[in-house]
Amino acid sequence: MAVSGLGRIGIRRADEADAEVIAHIHMTSRVATMPYLPPQRRSHDQVTRWIEEVLRTSHTWVAVRDAEVLGYAALAGDTLEHLYLRPDVRRQGIGTLLLDEVRRHSPDGISLYVFQANTDARAFYERHGFKVVDESDGHQNMENLPDLTLRWTPDDSAERQALRTSGHGGGSGRSGLG
């Protein structure tokens, strides 16, 4: 558990009971942090059902204070599919805690996609050592918006070993970092 201005923040595996709150975080974060996206056409119930599928197919963690979920991250293979936070808890180290957990479970590296317009998320990932490895015009994503593929790999075998043993990585659809 980490201590921040918010109190004690823990990271735990998400379970099906978290689906509704994760859906709410996903939807509100996208509206608050990605105003360039088209309006959401899916209802909260539809997004909740989609999140239930994410929980079945990905390793998913939530950041919590007491029993309150503040954000989530979902990892499929070595791809960070999602990292979203409640808009009111951004820029307080919670995204870093979630990213550290993801890194701990992917010590050989992580890839992710981020919209080119998502400058906040791009800056966050760049601060955490991610590098641009590809650019796209958006023809492969639902929103048809230009995106980037980012990749993080540990700098050396010592960092890789530290990730496997320490529980922290040393340091967000289109991984949003909402």
C-alpha positions in Angstrom: 0.0 0.0 0.0 1.2 3.5 -0.9 0.4 6.6 1.1 -0.6 9.8 -0.8 -2.5 12.9 -0.1 -5.6 10.7 -0.5 -4.6 8.3 2.3 -3.6 4.7 1.8 -4.0 3.5 -1.8 -3.9 -0.2 -2.5 -3.8 -2.2 -5.7 -5.7 -5.4 -5.9 -7.0 -7.8 -8.6 -10.3 -6.7 -10.0 -13.2 -9.1 -9.9 -16.7 -9.2 -11.4 -18.2 -7.2 -8.5 -16.0 -4.3 -9.7 -17.5 -4.2 -13.3 -20.1 -1.5 -12.7 -17.7 1.0 -11.0 -15.0 0.3 -13.6 -17.5 1.0 -16.3 -18.4 4.3 -14.7 -14.8 5.2 -14.3 -14.1 4.3 -18.0 -17.1 6.4 -19.2 -16.5 9.5 -17.1 -12.8 9.5 -17.6 -13.1 9.4 -21.4 -15.6 12.3 -21.4 -13.4 14.3 -19.0 -10.0 13.7 -20.6 -10.6 13.0 -24.3 -13.1 15.7 -25.5 -12.0 14.9 -29.1 -13.8 11.5 -29.0 -17.2 11.2 -30.5 -20.1 11.1 -27.9 -20.5 7.7 -26.2 -23.3 5.8 -27.8 -23.3 2.9 -25.4 -25.3 2.9 -22.2 -23.7 2.2 -18.8 -25.2 -1.3 -18.8 -23.6 -2.0 -22.2 -20.2 -0.7 -21.0 -20.6 -2.8 -17.9 -21.2 -6.0 -19.9 -18.1 -5.1 -22.0 -16.0 -4.6 -18.8 -17.2 -8.0 -17.6 -15.6 -9.4 -20.8 -12.4 -7.5 -20.2 -12.3 -9.0 -16.7 -12.6 -12.5 -18.1 -9.9 -12.0 -20.8 -7.4 -9.7 -19.2 -5.4 -9.3 -16.0 -7.1 -6.4 -14.4 -6.2 -4.4 -11.3 -8.0 -1.7 -9.4 -6.5 1.1 -7.3 -8.5 1.4 -4.1 -8.7 3.6 -1.0 -10.6 1.7 1.7 -13.2 0.0 -0.5 -13.5 2.8 -3.0 -12.2 2.1 -6.5 -10.3 5.0 -8.0 -9.0 3.6 -11.2 -8.2 0.4 -13.2 -5.6 -1.1 -15.5 -6.1 -4.1 -17.8 -3.3 -6.1 -19.3 -3.8 -8.7 -22.2 -0.6 -10.6 -22.9 2.0 -7.8 -23.0 -0.4 -5.1 -24.1 -1.8 -2.6 -21.7 -5.3 -2.3 -23.0 -6.7 0.2 -20.5 -5.5 2.5 -17.7 -8.2 4.9 -16.5 -8.7 6.9 -13.4 -11.6 8.8 -11.9 -11.2 12.4 -13.2 -11.0 13.8 -9.6 -8.0 11.6 -8.6 -5.7 12.3 -11.6 -2.2 13.6 -11.1 -1.8 12.1 -7.6 0.4 9.1 -8.3 -2.4 6.5 -8.7 -1.8 5.9 -12.4 1.9 5.3 -11.6 0.8 2.7 -8.9 -1.3 0.9 -11.4 1.4 1.0 -14.1 3.9 -0.3 -11.6 1.6 -3.3 -11.0 1.3 -3.9 -14.7 5.0 -3.7 -15.1 5.5 -6.2 -12.3 3.5 -8.7 -14.3 5.2 -7.9 -17.6 8.9 -7.6 -16.7 9.9 -8.2 -20.3 8.0 -5.2 -21.6 4.7 -3.6 -22.4 3.1 -2.2 -25.5 0.0 0.1 -25.7 -1.9 2.2 -28.0 -2.7 5.9 -27.4 -4.5 8.4 -29.4 -2.1 11.0 -30.9 -4.4 13.7 -29.5 -4.2 12.3 -25.9 -1.2 14.5 -25.0 -1.7 13.9 -21.2 -1.5 10.2 -21.6 1.4 10.4 -24.0 3.4 12.6 -21.6 2.6 10.2 -18.7 3.9 7.2 -20.6 6.9 9.0 -21.9 7.8 10.0 -18.3 7.6 6.2 -17.5 10.0 5.2 -20.2 7.7 4.3 -23.1 8.9 5.0 -26.6 6.9 5.5 -29.8 7.4 2.4 -32.1 4.6 3.0 -34.6 2.1 5.5 -35.9 -1.3 4.9 -37.4 -3.9 7.0 -39.2 -6.6 5.4 -37.0 -8.0 2.9 -39.6 -7.6 0.1 -37.1 -9.4 1.6 -34.1 -13.1 2.1 -33.5 -12.8 5.8 -33.3 -10.9 6.1 -36.6 -8.5 8.6 -34.9 -4.7 8.7 -35.4 -2.9 6.7 -32.7 0.6 5.7 -31.6 2.0 2.3 -30.5 4.2 2.8 -27.5 6.6 0.2 -26.0 8.4 0.0 -22.7 11.2 -2.5 -22.0 13.4 -2.5 -18.9 16.7 -0.8 -19.4 18.8 -3.6 -18.1 18.6 -7.1 -16.5 19.0 -5.5 -13.0 15.8 -3.5 -13.5 14.1 -6.6 -15.0 15.0 -8.6 -11.9 13.9 -5.8 -9.6 10.5 -5.9 -11.3 10.1 -9.6 -10.7 11.0 -9.4 -7.1 10.1 -6.0 -5.7 6.4 -5.6 -6.6 7.1 -2.2 -8.2 8.3 -1.1 -11.6 10.6 1.7 -10.5 8.9 4.5 -11.8 -3.6 4.6 -19.0 -8.1 2.8 -24.4 -6.0 3.5 -26.5 -4.7 3.5 -23.0 -6.4 6.6 -21.7 -4.9 7.4 -18.3 -8.1 9.1 -17.7 
